């Protein structure tokens, strides 16, 4: 089977670099030597483990894309860019008929889904690419659908810690809160406590020094109204490898769906897990 061509956008960002290293070492994929980058990036290329990718700025991408497609076929795009670029990037992928995996959080998510559904392409869109965390979310979704109101009257506290450069509230935390809402908890996503201060992360949370620049620590606590019952759910991720592995599985899944002729479809990481 021929390797799946994949275009990793968001270089030289940290997540995109980790993903590129994993993809370069994975025989399932052939990494296209181009990456869409942000307007603030002045470099023309980036080198990763001996592989060089040309960086394509926003004002150049529509002009460069036809040549890339002619040279490398129609790759699957992977987006780990910036929340402010989500919807514009999705419109670009749809315009150029590029199926994509969207790992960037933020943006107008309803518009993002609608853009794909009105197009001829398919996409995997998920706020979290870590398969094990997605499985945890699925368990909560099952509970919410099966036992609505189970935690009615309970108080919820949500704290999430990520590297300073993460601009928005965790999409995973928002999704978990929505599940707890259906379980009867009175809490909204604006109440999520975001921690981006390395000092607090190191001293108050115990995040290891080497992972201050790349981690995702989440804690959800539930207490009964009278204080006699306490639940706590925690998932702490150090580094970015787990996201890269899940993302590449999503690329392989999407490639199969594209080969089957899927278009105008939005898939989730739950679909990916079921298809593995």
Secondary structure by P-SEA (a helix, b strand, c coil): cccbbbbbcccccaaaaaaaaaaaaccccccccbbbbcccccccccccccbbbbbbcccccccaaaaaaaaccbbbbbbcccccaaaaaaaaaaaabbbbbbcccccaaaaaaaaaaaccbbbbbbccccaaaaaaaaaaaaaaaccccccccbbbbbbbbcccccccccaaaaaaaaaaaaaccccccccbbbbcccccccccccccccccccbbbbbbbbbcccccbbbbbbbbbcccaaaaaaaaaaaaaaaaaaaaccccccccaaaaaaac
